[in-house]
């Protein structure tokens, strides 16, 4: 199964780093270059295990995903419930841990996937690794910028106070 991963150290504590990663529209659009539209489904108003989200990517593709783990401030995991035809399976996991420098966090994001149809997998997987690798690096760079954006940080701090 192909896997792509990106890591960045940000100048905020893990609790706040996690909260930034869970910001929602319109704040989310300030830092996340991948997402063009995103919202909770089925009446949910906050992230949590079992909650589903609708996402439209910058590519115009849509996906319904479900939180399979939600453990603030350490990690969050999601799986695709419905998405682009060429993904047989797609999952994402984001981890947050203290960095060596106090008050900083290391964010590690990982995507894993299977493409279809199976006979195209040898080529499709290489294309997927290249494309998703590029996207995850752009996305985590945007996230790092969000961790320094006063508006994003204010929204993340507000979510921590709830």
N, C-alpha and C positions, 0 to 999 in steps of 0.2 A: 504494500500500500504506500503510495507516494506521500511524503510529508514535506511541508515547507515551514520554516521557522524564522523568526526575527526577534531580536532582543535590543532593548535600549535601557539606559539608566536615566532616570528623571530626578529633578531636584525637589521632589515632594516625598513625604512619608508614604509607606505602602497603603495605608488606609485611604489617603487622599488620591493616590494613584489609581487604586481600584475604583473609587467613586467617579473619577474623571472618565474611566473606561465605560461606566454605566450611565453617563449623561444621555439625555434624550433630546429630541427636537424641541426647539430650534438650536439649542446649544450644541448638540452633537454635530450639526452641520458646520460649525466653526472649525472643528479639528479633524473630522473624519472625511478624507477625500474619496473614500469608496462609496459612502452612503449618499444617495440622492433623496430617498424617502425611507423612513423607518417608524414603525409604531407597534405597540402591543396589540394583540388580538384577543378575542373572546372576553372583552370587558376588563382585562388586566390593566392596572395602572402603575405597577412597579415590577421590576425584575424579580425573579425567584424560580426555584426549581419547578418545572412543569409549565411555566409561562411560555407562551409562544409570541413570536414577533414576525411582522412582515417587513421585508427589506427589499428596496429597489436599488440596485447598484448603479454606479456611474456608467456601466456598460448597458443599462436598461434591462438587465436580467432581474427577475424577482425570485425570492425564496421565502418560504415559511420555515422558521427554525424554532427549536424548543430548547429551553435551558434544561440540561441534564444534571448540572451541578451549579450551585451558587453558594459559595463559602467566603463571604467578605471577611477580611481583606486579602485572602490568599489566592483564590482562583474562581474561575467561572468556565463552564463548558457548555457547548451547544451542539445540537445535531440538526441536520436538514430533515425536515418532514416532507416538504415538497419544494422542488426547485427546477433548475434548468435540466432539460432532458439528458444532457451529456454527463451528468453526475449520477452515478448509481448510489453513491454515498458521499456525504461531506460532513465533516465535524470540525469544530474549532475549540481550542482551549487556551485560555489566557491566565498566566500565573504572575503573581506579584510578591516580591520578597525584599527584605531590607538589603540595601547596598552596603558596601564597606564604609562609605561616608555616611555619618549620621544624618537623618532627615532626608535621605534619598532612597529610591526604590529601583529595583530591577524588574522590568516588565518583559516577560517572554511570551510570545504569541506563537501558536502552532496550529496549522491547518493540516488535516489528513483527508484523503479522498480516494474514491475509485471512479474511474470513467467507464462509460459504455458507448457503444457495444464492445463486448470483450475482445473481439478480433481486432479492434482499433486501439486497444489499450497500450500496446508498445509505443505507438506514436502519440496518442492522445495524452498519456501520462506525462511524457516529456514536455509537450506543449503546456499542459496544466501546471507542471512544476515551474516552468519559465514564467507563465502569465501570473499565477498565484504568488510566486516568489516576488515578482515585481510589485504586485498589488500589496502584499503584506509589508514590504519594505516602505512603500509610500505611505501606507496606512499607519504604521508604527511611528514614522517620522512626523506625521500629522498629529498623532497622539502625544508625542513628546512636546510638540509646539503647544498643544492644548494644555499640557501640564505647566506651561509658563504663561498662559493667557489669563489675565485677571477675570474676565467674564466667565470663562469655563471653570476656573477655580472657585469662583463665588457660587456658581450653581452646584458644583460638586460638594462644597462645604455645607450648603443648604440641605442637600440630600442626606448628608451625614447627621445633621441636627434632627432630622425626622425620625 
